[in-house]
Amino acid sequence: MPGSPPDSLVELRHLSFGYGERLILDGVNLTVPRGKVTALMGASGGGKTTILRLIGGQIKAQRGQTLFDGQDITPMDQPALYRVRRRMGMLFQFGALFADLDVFENVAFPLREHTDLPEALIRDVVLMKLNAVGLRGARSLMPSDLSGGMARRVALARAMALDPELMMYDEPFAGLDPISLGTAARLIRDLNDTMGLTSIFVSHDIEQTFAIADQVIILANGKIATQGTPDEVRHSTDPLVYQYVNALPDGPVHFHYPGPTMAQDFDVEVRA
């Protein structure tokens, strides 16, 4: 594709973004290889979810480019952005299921919204997607009847309904028990490989992330601290990366938010 390496589906070029005066991303350059699983990691507030929102066009870069399959998303109008979004699937952090629709109708929603498929074909597609996440038998349940792990899997089936080329996952392991967490991690890897997807996910879980990712990118201070294979990142000598990977309390990332010293805050002037 013009303007983007043929082996990358997503590319950020010299991208900067901030909220007000607070700069979140500062001249970031990264590529997401086609057919691979890429993990975004780093301390909270480092811009991981912001990158997903930029790729999906929910927010616009203030400088630089956000390329999807060679096209810059930033200047797109709404019809063009909607066409691109049909090639993407998004799993939100807590599923974001429609509370008043059952499991079947939640998964069917994007098919009814974006296609003219006959009802019989919609039924078959929904059941196939639910079967892929192990929940075909739960089609009639309401979201309130589901456990956290089940709700996440239903949301994944919905995100895959239109057979996207790119799947994005925002904290897919948050709040899950060990069994559900392992299931979710395996699903991300297996679906990526069997369906020929490209996947990006945000996570803080070192063990599961390193087990399934092809590429790990660690963000810090608005920039990329390191990127590479899980093994390369695990053995990085960069102090910030070392602190993060080994969960150390002391290092470049400080516990205290910058502010006055203790002496300054508690220095009370003594009056006669």
N, C-alpha and C positions, 0 to 999 in steps of 0.2 A: 504494500500500500504506500502511496506517496507520502513522504514526510515522516514515516515511521519504519523502523526495522521490520522486515517481514516476519521475524520470529517473536515479535511482541504484539500483544493485543492492546495493552494500555501503556501509556508513557506520559510522565509528567516532565515538563521541560522548564527549568528556571522558575518554578512556580512559587508564588508568595501569596499568603492569605492571612488575614487577621480579623479579630473582632474589635472594632473601635481602634484604640491605640495599642492593643495587645497583639503582637505578631505571633501567629501560631506556626506557620510554615514560612521559611525564609530561603528562597532560591533552591527549592528541592528538585532534584533530578532522580527519577527512578523509572524502571521498566518492569512490566509484568509479562513474563514469557507465556506464549500460547501453550495450552495443554498442561501447564504446571500449577502447583499449589504454592501460593506466596503468602507468607504470614507477616503482618505488621505488628510490631511489639514496641514496648517502651513504657515509660512512666505515665501515669494518668495525666491527661491534659496535654499530651505531647503531639496531638494532631492526627492520631490514627483514624478515628471515626470521621474526622474532617476530610481526610483523603477519600474515604468511601463516598461521602456526600458530594465532593467535587466531581468524582468520576460519574456519579449518577445525575449530576446537573442540578442538585438541590440548592447548591450555592455556587457562586462564580469566583474564579481566581481573580485577584486584584492585579497580578502580574504573571506572565508566563502562559503556558499552554497545558491543557488537559486533553490528551489525544486518546481517542478510542478507535481502533482499527484505522489509524491514520487521519481521522477527522478531529478537529478541535471542537470540543463541546462548548467552550466558553461563549462564543458569539452566537450559538444556535438559537433560533426562535422556538416557540413552544411546539409547533407541529414537527419540526426536525428533531427536537429533543425527545419527543414521544416516540418517534420512529426508532431512535437509537436505544431508548429504554426498553423497547420490546425485545432487544437482544441481551438484556441484562436481567438477572434475578437477584433479589435482595432479601436476606434473612435478617430481620431486625432483632435487636438484643433480647427482647422478651416476647418475640413471636408476632405481636400486634395482630392477633386474629380478630375477626369481627365477632363480637360477643353474642350478637343476635342471630348468627348463622351457624348451622351445624358444620361438622367437619367437611362433609361432601361439598356443601355450598361455599365454604371458605376456599377450597381448592379450585372449585369451578369458577369463582369470581373473575379471575383474569381472562379465562377463556370466553366467558360471556361478554366481558367488557371490550376485548380486543379482536375477537374473531366472529365469524358468522357460521361456525360449525353447527351441524344439526345436533339435537339433544342426545341422540343415541351415541354419537361420536364423543361428545363432551363427557358422557357417563363413562365410556371406555377409557378415555384419557385420564380422568380423575382417579378411577380405580387403579390404573397402572401406576400413577404417581404415588398414590397411597400405599400400594404394594411395595414400591421401591423403598419406602421408609418404614415398612413393617406395620402399617396401620390401616390396611384395607378393611379389616373387621370393625374399625372404630368409626366408620363413615357416618353413622347416625348420631354420634355423641355431640354434645354441645361443648364449647370451649371450657365452660365451668366444670365439666365432668372430667377434664384431662389433668394429668400431672404436668409438672413443669417440663419434663423431658418429652412427654407426648405432644404437648402444645408446640414445642420447638420443632418437632419432626413434622407435624401438620403444616406449620409455617414453611418448612423446607419444601414439602410437596407442593404447596401453593407457589413458592418462588420458582419452582422448576416447571410449572404448568405450561409455559410457552416455549419450552426447550431453549433456554437462553444459551448464548455462547460464553457469557461471563457470569459467575456466581460470586456474590459478595456476602460475607457473613460478619455481623457486628457482635463480637463477644458471644460466639455460639456455645461456649462452655460455662458461662456465668450461671451460678446458682444450681448446677446439676450435681446429683449424687455420682459417686464413682462409676457405677454401671452405666447410667445415662450419659455421662461425660465420655466414657470410652466408646459407647455406641455412636454418639454424635461425631466424634473424631473419625471413626472408621467410615461413617457415612460420607463425610466430606471427601476423604481420600478415594473411596470406592466409586462414588458418583462422578468424581472428576475423571477417573480413569475409564470407566465403562461408557460414559456419555460423551467423552471427548471435550470436557469443559476446560475453562480456565478459571481458577478460583483465587480469591483474595479473602483472607479472614484476619480479624483483629482478635488478639488473645493475650492474656497474661499467664496462661498455663504453660510453663516451660516444657514439662515432660510430654504432654500430648502434642503440643505444637511442633517440637523437634522430631516427634515420631512420624508426623504425616506431611510436613512441609518440604518442598523442594528448595525453596528460597526463603530466608528470614531477613527482614529489614527491621532494624531497631532505630527508632526516632528519638532524638533528644535535642532540646534547646532549638527547636525549629528546623533542624537539619537531620541528615541521615548519619547516625553514629557509626553504623556498620551494616553491610549486607553481604550475604553469601549463603552457602549451604549450612544446615544446622551444625555440622561438625566444625566448619570454619568459624562460625559465630561462637560456638561453645569454647573454642580455644583462642579466642581473641585476647590480645594483651592490652587493648584499650581499657583504661581504668573504669570508664563509665559502663562499658559493655560487661566487663568483668563483675562489677558491682551488681548489675541487673541480673545477669545469668545466674549468679551465685546467691542472690537475695541477701546481700550484705547491707546492714543498717548504716554503715559509714562508707563514704566515698564521695565522688563528685556530686551525686544527688543528695542534698542535705535534708534532714528531717524538718528543720525550722524554715519557715518562709522568711525571706529577707525583711529586716526591720531594725529598729533601734536595738542597741545592746541592752542586756539586763541591767547594767549599771546606769545607763541613761534612763531607762523606764522607771527604775525604783529609786533613783537619786532624789530624795525629798529635801528641799532647802530647809535648813534649820533656822527658825526665826527666834530672836531674843524675846 
